[in-house]
Amino acid sequence: MQTIQERIKIHDRHQFEIKHVYPLNSNDGRALRYTVELFLFIPQSLDINPESRRKEEFYRDLQSRLRWQTPVCLLDSLLNAEGAVLVRLRERMSELGRKPDDPEAQERFVDTLKLCCSIVKSALRDEIEFCCDSCLTAERIDRLESNTQTLLARFRELRPLLQEPHLDPRYAEIYDFGDEYISLVAEYYFASLAESLSDTGEISRKLRKAVLRLAAGEAHYRRKRGFASVIAENDSNEAAVYRMRVLKKIMGSILYLRTSRSADGRFAEELLTSLSAGLAMFLALMLSLLGRQLFADVTAWFVAIAVICYIVRDRIKDSCRFRFIGWARKFFFDYTTRISDAHGRRVGTSKELFSFVRESALPAEVAKLRAKSLVVELANAPEENIAYYKKKIVLNAASSPAGGAYTGVVDIVRMNIRHLLDRMDDPVRSLLLPHPGGIRRVNGHCVYHLNLVLRYAAEGRPEEYRKFRLILDHNGIVRIEQ
């Protein structure tokens, strides 16, 4: 079994994002089990602790999305492989032409179109990123231009298959959504590549001109087809931005997994609550019977004892419930999430747990990675506040649809740190700098360090650890260090 892949990055000023990839590569078809644990070390000065930060607030700041991992495919493979997604798309369109009223044929066509667009986007992104990271040559740009134009032409030449008179026009319209989407993707990535190229030097100017020609060509194509996603210079581009978001959501929906969350251990909690109420009632009745035997002829005493029994019953019920549920929580997670694909087919489950832990309870390897310097140790005496989050995922290895096209499940977790900023000082601090001519005032940047340790466990593999440091100021996230 392969290990969990991870990537951490800044999403925006108040959110950072951790992307995990859980491989789907079980040879015997058994369920795959992965565990991710997060230890966040928070300075005491920020006042984030069990008393000030409730569990429900943490989950409100945590956003998790699950999707299939986009199949990795190079542009060359998309054009040359017999089993490439363009070949499958043609087959699905031909099948739809033969069986226009078959719901399964309709579903297969729409799913394959969405998957095709997602794969094309991924292939273009990887190709452009490779070009940006490597030494560009005219030959490489020519090959990229030729492959892209050939790919787009082959995709667009399939449209007549949906223009048969007996077919519902909505399928041609859905196909046009895909055409517009990959045109937008191609324009964006080529424009990004052109922006990264230098405008100095004859070779760079020629390469930049060629890439810009590709980007401009896609803008011209969408304008010619009358698509709404054409970007104009002196315009708010409201319609274009809205269109981009909608198309991205439509085409990406084939990858995203549905989740349904519920509280874990709810039945046990209800059972223990009932037992607490029963135990409290039993003790109250026994006390009432005892009082009745002692004060059978004194009505006032009987009334007093009845009131006392009611108070005792109520307190015993609440106390037992608190203690029983606290004990039971050691054996349950906070939430259980059912994971299914776009068509409701079961993919797996995940369980989540959040709490604060003491430094003495840290695993040895986590404590070693944290390894505080003396100044940090003294500044956070007696110890830092440590937030702990655990996620356990169980995936069905045989759940990947489309003939095993997906090789992994991607878990994108975004954490909002806005609540950590409330107690921070202003980001700019005035400092005094002595120099021969007197004293100068200079600015200093006031930042805070949050250390993050991740522990990964995959069944059959040794545990792995990663350490990151979040640098924050009063305005939000400054950077992430590894």
C-alpha positions, 0 to 999 in steps of 0.5 A: 500500500502506498503512503498518504500524500500531502500538500499544505498551502495558504488558501487566503489570508485567513485560511490554510489548506491541507490536501491529502491523497489516500491511494486506492490500491488494495490488491485483495479488495479489502477495505483501506484504512488511513489515519491522520492526526493533527497537533497544533501548538498554540502560544498561551498569549492567544488564549485558545484553550478548552474554556475559551474554544468549544469543540463546535466552534472548531468544527465550524472553522474546519471545512473538508471536501472529498473527491476522486483523484483526477486520473493523471494523463499527459497530453501525448497520452490523450492523443495516442492511447487507444483507451484514452478518454476521448475514445471513451467519449466518442463511444458514449456519444455513439451509444447515446445516439443508438439508445437516446431514451436509455437513462444509463446511456445518458448518465454514462455520456454526461459522466464521461464528458465531465471526466474528459474535461477534468482530465484535459484540465489536469493534463494542460495544468501539468504540462504548463507547470512543467514548462514553467519549471524547466528550460523552455525552448522553441521546440517545446513550445511548438510541441505544446501548441501542436498537441493542444490544438490537436486535442481541442480539434479532436474534442470539437469534431465530436459535436456532430454526433449529438446533432442527430434529429432524434436526440434531445438538444440538451445533450448538445448544450451540455457538450457545449458547456464542456467545450467552453470549459476547456477553452477557458482552461486552455486560455488561462494556463497559456496566459499564465505561461505567457505572464511568466515568460520574460519580454527581453531577448529574441527567443523569449519574445518569440516564445511569449508571442507563440503562447499569447497566440494560443491564449488569444485564439481560445478567446476568439473561439468563444467570442465566435461561438457566442459563449458568455465567458469572454473577458473584456478589458473595460468591463466588470466581467461579472458574467464571465466570472459567474460563468467560470464558476458555474462551469467549474462546478458542473464539470468538477461534480463528477469528481466530488464525493457526497458526505453525510455527517452524524454524531458518533455514539448517539445510541450509546449516549441515549442509552446512558442518559436513560440509565442515568434517569432510571438510576436517579428515579430508583434512588429517589423512590427508595429515599421516599419509601424510607421517609414514609416509613419514618414519618408516616403520620407527619404530613409536613415532613412527608412533603419536605422529604418528597421535595428533597427526593425530587431535588436529589433525583434531578441532581443524580440524573445530571451527575450520572449523565455527565459522568457516564457520557464522559466515560463513553466518549473515550470510546467514540469519535465526535462525528461519523461521515458516510461517503458516497459518489455522485450517484449515491454509491457507497465509497467509505466512511470517515470519523473525526475527533477534536480535543485539547491534549496536555504536553505530557500526553504527546506521542514521543515522536511528536514531542521530539519534532516540537522540540522547543527552544529555551526562550519558547519554553519560558514564554509559554510556561507552564506549557502551550495549548495543544489542539488535537484533531484526528480523522480516521478514513475507511475506503472500499478499494473496489468502489472506484467507478469507470473501470478503475479510472480513479486511483485515489481519494483526495481530502481537502481540509481548510482551516480558518484561523480568524479566531486566533487573531483576536488577541494579537498585537498590531502587525507593525511596531515602532523600534528605535535604532541608534546610529552616529547621527542620533536615533531613528525610528524603524518599523518591526513586523510583529508575528506569532508562530504556530507549530503544526505536526501531522502524523499519518498511519496507513494499514501495513505501513510505518507511521510518518510525520510532518512538521510545519510552522504557520507565521501569523500576524494580526492581519492573517497568515504571512507564510508557511515554513516546513 
